[in-house]
Amino acid sequence: MAETMSEEDELRVMKLEFQWLLEKQVPSILRKVESVLKACDEKFNSKPRMKSDNSSEKPDKFLLQTRSIDVLKGYVRVSGVSISNAVSKTKRLI
């Protein structure tokens, strides 16, 4: 029969997993968030355009997600110089 972990052992393992998450996953997620925000900033700070009455301009969609695991997903939709929609979802690993 397999031994069960004590609460102290379980807490220790959870702390180690959390530390791993902070050291290995969070930096890459934050770099991706930063790149999306920079892309949005470049879009907003480009030459100002006159808003046209015909909404034929297709909105740009910037995806936000991690490559290795699905911890963070989302997108920012930009129409002209305005954010028309933004969604982000996080997933608990523990």
Buried (B, 14 or more C-beta within 10 A) or exposed (E): EEEEEEEEEEEEEEEEEEEEBEEEBEEBBEEBBEEBEEBBEEBEEEEEEEEEEEEEEEBBEBEBBBEEEEBBBBBBBBBBEEBEEBEEEEEEEE
